[in-house]
Amino acid sequence: MELEGPGIVLDRAPHGEGDFIVTLLTPEGLRRGLAKGGASRRQAGLWEIGNIVSARWTARLPEQLGAYSAELVRPAAALAMEDAQSLAVLRAACQLAAQALPEREPAPASFEGLLRLLAGIEIPGFALPELCRWELVLLRELGFGLDFSSSAGGNDRLTFVSPRTGRAVTLSQAGEWVDRLLPLPEFLLGEREAEPGDCAAALRLTGHFLARDVFGARHRPLPEARQALYERLSQD
């Protein structure tokens, strides 16, 4: 059996002497494989987490681990090294995808969203807001999409999200419950660009539902890199 196409390196782990077990996100979903010689000087840069590659996976039977070979398409890991925040975003996104998505189940929207994020990882001001938008896509594709369809009129606008239902509510609807609701940054509605503080609020919002519905159901915490990114932003 053979599969070939674009992939994103989400994780790699040493295996034996000089090999890696590599986890790629592809349009067909999450798939692991053995990269023979992956830890060698010639190949190590290829399998850096966050890199976009053109990969080939082969196995005798579909259920086997299989083997990977690949060519580098975009060195996102190296590009992100120029900026600490971009690198933190890359690590958070890749850990989230690796730990949240089920193996070998198609996740085309999550793949396309992460591909777009990594394609612009070095653009100033791009990666962090894009991560927030991508987390909404990830939640939706996993079956836990937030509902921003409530209508608002006049000066009333969608301002909060219920932490219980995931539905957006307007300022007037919030009423006495305002202290129990999660702020909804306007840039997540596509109404304007993200402003200082917006991304911390957005990551708090998506993080609540990721922690409860995705990782809480598995009795696991949010990935370490994702939690560290939020803590760093909330302290700024």
N, C-alpha and C positions, 0 to 999 in steps of 0.2 A: 504494500500500500504506500502511496506517495501523495503528499500535499505540498503545494508550492504557492508562495505569495508574500505579501507584506506582513511584517510582524514588529511588535514592540517588545523589547527586552524588559521584563518586569522583575526578574529575579535570577540569580545564579548561585549555585552551591558547589563547592569542591566535591569531586567524586574520584576516588582512587588517586593515582599519581598523574596529575596533569590534565584531568578532564573536568568538565562542569556538567551538572544537571541544570538545564536552562528552562525557565518558564517564559513563554512568549504569549502575548495577546495578539490574536489574529482575527480577521473577520468571522472565522468559524468558531472563535472562542478561545479560552485559555488552554494551552497545551504545553506539556513538559516533554523534554527530550534530552538525550545525551549529546553533548558537544565534545567530540573526541579531540583531545589536544587543545581544548578551549582555554586552559590556563597557561598555555605557552606564550612566549613573548610575541609571537606573530599574531596570535588570535585574541589575546586578553582584551585589547582595546575594542574589538568587535562586540564582545558580550558585555559591555558596560551597561548597567541599568539605565534605562531611558532611551537607549539608542533605537533608531528605526532601521530595520534591516529587510532585505529580501531573503526569505528563508525557504529551505527545503527540508521537509520532515519525511523520513522513510521508516517503514517497519514491515515485518513479514505479516503480522496480524494487527488489526485495528486496536486491540486492547493492550498491545505492548507499549513500553516506554518509547521506543523508536529513537532515531538519531537525527540530529540537526546539523546542517551546514548552512552557511549564510554569507551574504555580502553586505557591507555597510552602505546604507542609503543616506542617513543623516546622523552625525555624531552629536546627538542632543546632550549626552552626558558631558562631553568636553565643552560644548557651548554654554551649558548651565554653570560650569565652574567659574565663569567670569563674574557671577553675581550670587551672593550667599542666599538671597531670597529665592531666586530662580532655581537654585540647586535644592533648596528645601521644598519647593513646590514639586519639582520632579520626583524627589524621593517620596513625598507624601502621596502623590497620585499613583505612582507605580506600586507602592505597598498596598494602597487601597484596592486597586484593581486585582492584584495578586491574591489578596486575602478575602475579597468580597465576592468575586465572580466565580460561579461554579465551573469546574473543568469540563472542557469539551462540549459546552453548550453555547451556541451562537449568541453574541452580544454586539451586533453591528453598530448600534448607536454609541455604546461605550467605547468601542474601538475607534470610531470616527472622531468622537470628541477628544479622546486622549491623543490621537494622531494630530489633531489640529493644535492642541495645547503644546505638544512637543515640537511641532513644526515652527512655532513662534516663541520657543522658550527663551531666546536671547533678546527679544524685543522688549525694551523698557516699558514697564507698566502693563504688560500683556498677560503674563503667566498667572498671576495671583487671581485676578477677576475671572479668568478663563477656567481655573481650577474650581472656583465656586459654581460656575455654570455647569461644568462637567459633573460635579457631584449630584446636581439635580437630575441630570441625564442618567447617571448610574443608579440612583434611587428609583427612578421611573422604570428602568429596564429590569431591575430586580423585583418589581411589583410593589414598590412603596412610594410611588410618585406623589408629590405634594400638589394640592389643588389651588391654583391661583385664578380660577375661573369666576369667582364671585365678582359681581359688578359693583362699581362705585360711580357716583355721579356728583356733579358740581364740585365743591371743594372737598367732598369726602373721597378718600382714596384708600386703597389697600395698604395697610400699614403694619399689620401683625399676622402671625400664623398661630393657630391653635397647636400647642405641643401634644395634644391628645389625638386630634383628627387629621392634622396636616393641612387644614383648610385655611385660606387667607380670609382675614376679616378687615373691615374698614375701621377707621378711627372712631366713628360714632358707634359701631357695633361692639367695640371693645369694652366700653363702659367701665364698670367697676372691676372687670377682669383684667385690666390692662397690665397689671404687675405680674400676671401669670402667663402672659403671651410672649411669643418670641418675635422680636422686631424683624420686619421684612424690608431689606434694603431695596430701594427703587430700581437699582441697576439690574436686579434679577428679573424684573418685569420688562426689561428692555427699554425703559423710559429715559434713561440717561446713563452717562458713564459712571463708573465707581468713583467715589470720593474717599478721602482718608477716613478710616474707621469702618467703612462699609464692608470690607472683606472680612474683618474679624466678626462682624455681626452675621454675615452670610455663612461663615464657617461654623459659627455657633448654631445657626439654624439647621444646616444640613448635618452637622455633627450630632445633634440631638437625635435625629431619625436614623442616621447610620448606626449610632451606638445602641439605640433601642431595638430597631427592627432588623438590622442586618447582623450586627455583631452580638448584640444582647441575646438574640435567639440561639446563638451558638455558644453562649457563655464565655465570650471573649471580649477583651477591650478593643477600643479603636487602635489601629496600627500606631506604633510608637512615633513614626515620622509625621503622621497626620496630627497627632496630639501635640507634638513638639512645635509644629508650625502654628497651630492655634494659640498655644500658650505664649509663643514669641510675639504674635500680633497683638494679643490682648494686653500685653505689658507695654507696648509702644505708646 
